[in-house]
């Protein structure tokens, strides 16, 4: 059966469950199930609830992006990533700045575990430069490259290490796509619509613009969560994604 353009657009919308309790998260999951393609579980919610929130979402047929941004020695990150895989998440991430060795070990152990335990393999992502950071922020920690150059360098390192893609701001989508090709997955936070406050984001774009630039998935949190009608807001964003999508689906 053919998948409609709008259904394909829905699959590309990830909602950030950036709340502090299972009760709040559960209400949003019940409200938005069917209106978003995936739920992002970050540090605050995971520390508060542990794997229960992942089980809750999956029991209701939802998919999970586990956004814990692992960054440690290679074996520690690889083993944590294997446990995330066993939880059944569809996507997880590590910090690309943790090194090629860390990413390569993670990719190898996850692939091996999926083969031996017959598990679905999640999309493995590397975080490049957080969307809250500017060029000045990078300079204060000793990174002298322009943000775009640092992002592309880390994306190429992630690709070389065997990761499936990266998390990067809308402003770096095109150079990543040019450097890493059409099959490299790009997940883009920092999404704001007209009238939305920036919050702690520094490098942002609208949903349609991010898709037009080449993002595979976009992550939206506050604009949906804080809307008077979160479900209607999500559906409006899906319409914007669908309007921006190329008629040709990248396989």
LOGUPA-267244 format. One record per residue (C-alpha): y negated, x negated, z negated. Coordinates in nm, 3 decimals, always signed. Layout:
// LOGUPA-267244
<r v="Y" u="X" w="Z"/>
...
***
This chain:
// LOGUPA-267244
<r v="+0.000" u="+0.000" w="+0.000"/>
<r v="-0.340" u="-0.132" w="+0.098"/>
<r v="-0.574" u="-0.236" w="-0.182"/>
<r v="-0.922" u="-0.092" w="-0.148"/>
<r v="-1.229" u="-0.310" w="-0.132"/>
<r v="-1.346" u="-0.165" w="-0.464"/>
<r v="-1.013" u="-0.240" w="-0.634"/>
<r v="-1.036" u="-0.599" w="-0.512"/>
<r v="-1.389" u="-0.614" w="-0.649"/>
<r v="-1.270" u="-0.483" w="-0.986"/>
<r v="-1.009" u="-0.759" w="-1.010"/>
<r v="-1.288" u="-1.016" w="-0.984"/>
<r v="-1.481" u="-0.887" w="-1.286"/>
<r v="-1.397" u="-1.047" w="-1.621"/>
<r v="-1.547" u="-0.888" w="-1.932"/>
<r v="-1.631" u="-1.122" w="-2.220"/>
<r v="-1.500" u="-0.974" w="-2.546"/>
<r v="-1.750" u="-1.169" w="-2.752"/>
<r v="-1.728" u="-0.960" w="-3.067"/>
<r v="-1.624" u="-1.034" w="-3.424"/>
<r v="-1.340" u="-0.797" w="-3.508"/>
<r v="-1.024" u="-0.642" w="-3.371"/>
<r v="-1.179" u="-0.299" w="-3.426"/>
<r v="-1.482" u="-0.374" w="-3.207"/>
<r v="-1.265" u="-0.544" w="-2.947"/>
<r v="-1.018" u="-0.257" w="-2.942"/>
<r v="-1.289" u="-0.002" w="-2.881"/>
<r v="-1.420" u="-0.203" w="-2.585"/>
<r v="-1.071" u="-0.255" w="-2.443"/>
<r v="-1.003" u="+0.119" w="-2.459"/>
<r v="-1.341" u="+0.195" w="-2.300"/>
<r v="-1.325" u="-0.063" w="-2.022"/>
<r v="-0.954" u="-0.071" w="-1.941"/>
<r v="-0.934" u="+0.023" w="-1.575"/>
<r v="-1.297" u="-0.074" w="-1.514"/>
<r v="-1.259" u="-0.454" w="-1.538"/>
<r v="-0.998" u="-0.691" w="-1.403"/>
<r v="-0.959" u="-0.909" w="-1.712"/>
<r v="-1.077" u="-0.951" w="-2.070"/>
<r v="-1.207" u="-1.289" w="-2.186"/>
<r v="-1.108" u="-1.380" w="-2.542"/>
<r v="-1.320" u="-1.661" w="-2.686"/>
<r v="-1.333" u="-1.865" w="-3.003"/>
<r v="-1.498" u="-1.613" w="-3.234"/>
<r v="-1.253" u="-1.331" w="-3.165"/>
<r v="-0.945" u="-1.553" w="-3.148"/>
<r v="-1.025" u="-1.724" w="-3.479"/>
<r v="-1.078" u="-1.383" w="-3.638"/>
<r v="-0.770" u="-1.207" w="-3.497"/>
<r v="-0.536" u="-1.477" w="-3.370"/>
<r v="-0.285" u="-1.378" w="-3.100"/>
<r v="-0.301" u="-1.012" w="-3.208"/>
<r v="-0.590" u="-0.944" w="-2.972"/>
<r v="-0.395" u="-1.088" w="-2.678"/>
<r v="-0.097" u="-0.869" w="-2.766"/>
<r v="-0.327" u="-0.568" w="-2.801"/>
<r v="-0.476" u="-0.616" w="-2.456"/>
<r v="-0.144" u="-0.686" w="-2.285"/>
<r v="+0.027" u="-0.387" w="-2.449"/>
<r v="-0.234" u="-0.171" w="-2.278"/>
<r v="-0.174" u="-0.330" w="-1.940"/>
<r v="-0.475" u="-0.562" w="-1.946"/>
<r v="-0.498" u="-0.927" w="-1.849"/>
<r v="-0.644" u="-1.204" w="-2.064"/>
<r v="-0.859" u="-1.509" w="-1.993"/>
<r v="-0.817" u="-1.726" w="-2.304"/>
<r v="-1.149" u="-1.907" w="-2.326"/>
<r v="-1.090" u="-2.168" w="-2.600"/>
<r v="-1.204" u="-2.469" w="-2.396"/>
<r v="-0.942" u="-2.710" w="-2.529"/>
<r v="-1.072" u="-3.066" w="-2.569"/>
<r v="-0.862" u="-3.323" w="-2.754"/>
<r v="-0.610" u="-3.598" w="-2.688"/>
<r v="-0.378" u="-3.523" w="-2.393"/>
<r v="-0.066" u="-3.423" w="-2.587"/>
<r v="-0.257" u="-3.193" w="-2.822"/>
<r v="-0.428" u="-3.008" w="-2.538"/>
<r v="-0.110" u="-2.990" w="-2.331"/>
<r v="+0.089" u="-2.841" w="-2.619"/>
<r v="-0.184" u="-2.589" w="-2.701"/>
<r v="-0.192" u="-2.490" w="-2.333"/>
<r v="+0.183" u="-2.438" w="-2.331"/>
<r v="+0.152" u="-2.204" w="-2.629"/>
<r v="-0.126" u="-2.013" w="-2.451"/>
<r v="+0.109" u="-1.977" w="-2.155"/>
<r v="+0.381" u="-1.838" w="-2.381"/>
<r v="+0.134" u="-1.576" w="-2.506"/>
<r v="+0.122" u="-1.441" w="-2.150"/>
<r v="-0.243" u="-1.509" w="-2.070"/>
<r v="-0.343" u="-1.492" w="-1.706"/>
<r v="-0.598" u="-1.772" w="-1.733"/>
<r v="-0.704" u="-2.041" w="-1.981"/>
<r v="-0.939" u="-2.338" w="-1.983"/>
<r v="-0.987" u="-2.693" w="-2.103"/>
<r v="-1.291" u="-2.921" w="-2.091"/>
<r v="-1.293" u="-3.138" w="-1.778"/>
<r v="-1.478" u="-3.405" w="-1.977"/>
<r v="-1.164" u="-3.451" w="-2.184"/>
<r v="-1.040" u="-3.686" w="-1.908"/>
<r v="-0.816" u="-3.684" w="-1.604"/>
<r v="-0.519" u="-3.782" w="-1.824"/>
<r v="-0.573" u="-3.481" w="-2.050"/>
<r v="-0.590" u="-3.239" w="-1.759"/>
<r v="-0.297" u="-3.396" w="-1.574"/>
<r v="-0.074" u="-3.380" w="-1.882"/>
<r v="-0.174" u="-3.019" w="-1.939"/>
<r v="-0.102" u="-2.917" w="-1.580"/>
<r v="+0.234" u="-3.098" w="-1.581"/>
<r v="+0.355" u="-2.950" w="-1.911"/>
<r v="+0.247" u="-2.596" w="-1.825"/>
<r v="+0.417" u="-2.611" w="-1.487"/>
<r v="+0.735" u="-2.753" w="-1.640"/>
<r v="+0.742" u="-2.488" w="-1.914"/>
<r v="+0.695" u="-2.208" w="-1.663"/>
<r v="+0.986" u="-2.337" w="-1.455"/>
<r v="+1.227" u="-2.388" w="-1.744"/>
<r v="+1.136" u="-2.071" w="-1.936"/>
<r v="+1.076" u="-1.857" w="-1.625"/>
<r v="+0.723" u="-1.764" w="-1.730"/>
<r v="+0.433" u="-1.653" w="-1.515"/>
<r v="+0.205" u="-1.951" w="-1.464"/>
<r v="-0.155" u="-1.887" w="-1.569"/>
<r v="-0.455" u="-2.007" w="-1.372"/>
<r v="-0.555" u="-2.339" w="-1.530"/>
<r v="-0.928" u="-2.400" w="-1.535"/>
<r v="-1.151" u="-2.691" w="-1.632"/>
<r v="-1.496" u="-2.631" w="-1.778"/>
<r v="-1.755" u="-2.846" w="-1.600"/>
<r v="-2.103" u="-2.817" w="-1.756"/>
<r v="-2.174" u="-2.523" w="-1.986"/>
<r v="-2.414" u="-2.268" w="-1.837"/>
<r v="-2.637" u="-2.306" w="-2.144"/>
<r v="-2.711" u="-2.671" w="-2.060"/>
<r v="-3.002" u="-2.801" w="-1.855"/>
<r v="-3.066" u="-3.146" w="-1.706"/>
<r v="-3.263" u="-3.241" w="-2.016"/>
<r v="-2.969" u="-3.142" w="-2.236"/>
<r v="-2.739" u="-3.369" w="-2.036"/>
<r v="-2.984" u="-3.656" w="-2.066"/>
<r v="-2.986" u="-3.627" w="-2.446"/>
<r v="-2.610" u="-3.690" w="-2.451"/>
<r v="-2.628" u="-3.982" w="-2.211"/>
<r v="-2.544" u="-3.812" w="-1.879"/>
<r v="-2.802" u="-3.933" w="-1.626"/>
<r v="-2.676" u="-3.743" w="-1.322"/>
<r v="-2.831" u="-3.422" w="-1.204"/>
<r v="-2.644" u="-3.116" w="-1.332"/>
<r v="-2.509" u="-3.036" w="-0.985"/>
<r v="-2.377" u="-3.389" w="-0.936"/>
<r v="-2.208" u="-3.391" w="-1.277"/>
<r v="-2.046" u="-3.053" w="-1.210"/>
<r v="-1.909" u="-3.160" w="-0.872"/>
<r v="-1.779" u="-3.489" w="-1.013"/>
<r v="-1.591" u="-3.303" w="-1.286"/>
<r v="-1.461" u="-3.044" w="-1.040"/>
<r v="-1.318" u="-3.318" w="-0.817"/>
<r v="-1.159" u="-3.480" w="-1.123"/>
<r v="-1.001" u="-3.148" w="-1.222"/>
<r v="-0.865" u="-3.094" w="-0.872"/>
<r v="-0.720" u="-3.445" w="-0.867"/>
<r v="-0.554" u="-3.383" w="-1.204"/>
<r v="-0.375" u="-3.070" w="-1.078"/>
<r v="-0.592" u="-2.798" w="-1.229"/>
<r v="-0.630" u="-2.474" w="-1.033"/>
<r v="-1.006" u="-2.448" w="-1.057"/>
<r v="-1.315" u="-2.471" w="-1.272"/>
<r v="-1.564" u="-2.276" w="-1.476"/>
<r v="-1.915" u="-2.342" w="-1.346"/>
<r v="-2.255" u="-2.178" w="-1.326"/>
<r v="-2.362" u="-1.979" w="-1.019"/>
<r v="-2.597" u="-2.258" w="-0.914"/>
<r v="-2.309" u="-2.502" w="-0.852"/>
<r v="-2.070" u="-2.272" w="-0.664"/>
<r v="-2.161" u="-2.387" w="-0.313"/>
<r v="-2.137" u="-2.763" w="-0.376"/>
<r v="-1.804" u="-2.716" w="-0.559"/>
<r v="-1.669" u="-2.509" w="-0.272"/>
<r v="-1.783" u="-2.771" w="-0.023"/>
<r v="-1.621" u="-3.052" w="-0.224"/>
<r v="-1.297" u="-2.883" w="-0.331"/>
<r v="-1.220" u="-2.637" w="-0.054"/>
<r v="-1.151" u="-2.264" w="-0.019"/>
<r v="-0.839" u="-2.243" w="-0.239"/>
<r v="-0.994" u="-2.396" w="-0.549"/>
<r v="-1.065" u="-2.119" w="-0.803"/>
<r v="-1.422" u="-2.085" w="-0.930"/>
<r v="-1.493" u="-1.870" w="-1.235"/>
<r v="-1.861" u="-1.808" w="-1.296"/>
<r v="-2.029" u="-1.708" w="-1.622"/>
<r v="-2.406" u="-1.692" w="-1.659"/>
<r v="-2.424" u="-1.356" w="-1.480"/>
<r v="-2.737" u="-1.150" w="-1.536"/>
<r v="-2.874" u="-0.848" w="-1.350"/>
<r v="-3.241" u="-0.765" w="-1.300"/>
<r v="-3.399" u="-0.689" w="-1.636"/>
<r v="-3.122" u="-0.853" w="-1.843"/>
<r v="-3.230" u="-1.104" w="-2.106"/>
<r v="-3.113" u="-1.463" w="-2.055"/>
<r v="-2.987" u="-1.506" w="-2.411"/>
<r v="-2.853" u="-1.861" w="-2.442"/>
<r v="-2.792" u="-1.902" w="-2.069"/>
<r v="-2.996" u="-2.153" w="-1.869"/>
<r v="-2.837" u="-2.138" w="-1.520"/>
<r v="-2.781" u="-1.779" w="-1.410"/>
<r v="-2.743" u="-1.547" w="-1.112"/>
<r v="-2.674" u="-1.183" w="-1.033"/>
<r v="-2.317" u="-1.056" w="-0.973"/>
<r v="-2.356" u="-1.002" w="-0.600"/>
<r v="-2.527" u="-1.336" w="-0.548"/>
<r v="-2.248" u="-1.522" w="-0.728"/>
<r v="-1.984" u="-1.356" w="-0.510"/>
<r v="-2.182" u="-1.426" w="-0.193"/>
<r v="-2.207" u="-1.792" w="-0.292"/>
<r v="-1.829" u="-1.815" w="-0.324"/>
<r v="-1.724" u="-1.731" w="-0.681"/>
<r v="-1.369" u="-1.598" w="-0.716"/>
<r v="-1.435" u="-1.433" w="-1.053"/>
<r v="-1.748" u="-1.357" w="-1.251"/>
<r v="-1.770" u="-1.327" w="-1.630"/>
<r v="-2.004" u="-1.064" w="-1.772"/>
<r v="-2.051" u="-0.999" w="-2.142"/>
<r v="-2.379" u="-0.881" w="-2.292"/>
<r v="-2.506" u="-0.677" w="-1.994"/>
<r v="-2.193" u="-0.456" w="-2.022"/>
<r v="-2.140" u="-0.469" w="-2.397"/>
<r v="-2.501" u="-0.386" w="-2.484"/>
<r v="-2.545" u="-0.114" w="-2.221"/>
<r v="-2.590" u="+0.246" w="-2.332"/>
<r v="-2.279" u="+0.326" w="-2.126"/>
<r v="-2.063" u="+0.010" w="-2.091"/>
<r v="-1.814" u="+0.173" w="-1.854"/>
<r v="-2.088" u="+0.293" w="-1.619"/>
<r v="-2.249" u="-0.053" w="-1.628"/>
<r v="-1.917" u="-0.214" w="-1.537"/>
<r v="-1.870" u="+0.029" w="-1.249"/>
<r v="-2.222" u="-0.050" w="-1.121"/>
<r v="-2.139" u="-0.422" w="-1.128"/>
<r v="-1.817" u="-0.355" w="-0.936"/>
<r v="-2.020" u="-0.174" w="-0.670"/>
<r v="-2.247" u="-0.479" w="-0.646"/>
<r v="-1.947" u="-0.713" w="-0.616"/>
<r v="-1.786" u="-0.494" w="-0.349"/>
<r v="-2.107" u="-0.487" w="-0.144"/>
<r v="-2.127" u="-0.868" w="-0.157"/>
<r v="-1.764" u="-0.939" w="-0.071"/>
<r v="-1.664" u="-1.087" w="+0.262"/>
<r v="-1.437" u="-0.856" w="+0.463"/>
<r v="-1.197" u="-1.150" w="+0.490"/>
<r v="-0.990" u="-1.207" w="+0.176"/>
<r v="-0.918" u="-1.572" w="+0.098"/>
<r v="-0.542" u="-1.615" w="+0.039"/>
***
